[in-house]
Amino acid sequence: MNGSLFLAFGMPGGWEFVLIFLAVLLLFGAKRLPELARGIGKSLGEFRKAKAEFDRELHTAGEEVSKEANEVKKSIEKAAGDEQKKPKG
């Protein structure tokens, strides 16, 4: 499945979030909730940093490929121009 099942049910509403919160509270206890929230926050921060680094690297690689393609295009155009300037015969 490609996520269509999730979309069929829609996003959780207010009561669903309350039920999820209560289940987490029962599973982990009130003392561990702040610790879990901190851990989730740190994980999300690290994920965002990794995503930004990946985006930067991808953008840099794309620029390098574009520069190389332009160089190849210029050399081909130059070679084609040189070929046309040669005397025929």
WOTAWO-V814558 format. One record per run of one state. SS is the DSSP state (H for helix, E for strand, - for the rest). FROM is the first residue (numbers start at 0). TO is the last residue. If there is no record, write none. Layout:
SS;FROM;TO / SS;FROM;TO
This chain:
-;0;2 / H;3;8 / -;9;12 / H;13;27 / -;28;28 / H;29;84 / -;85;88
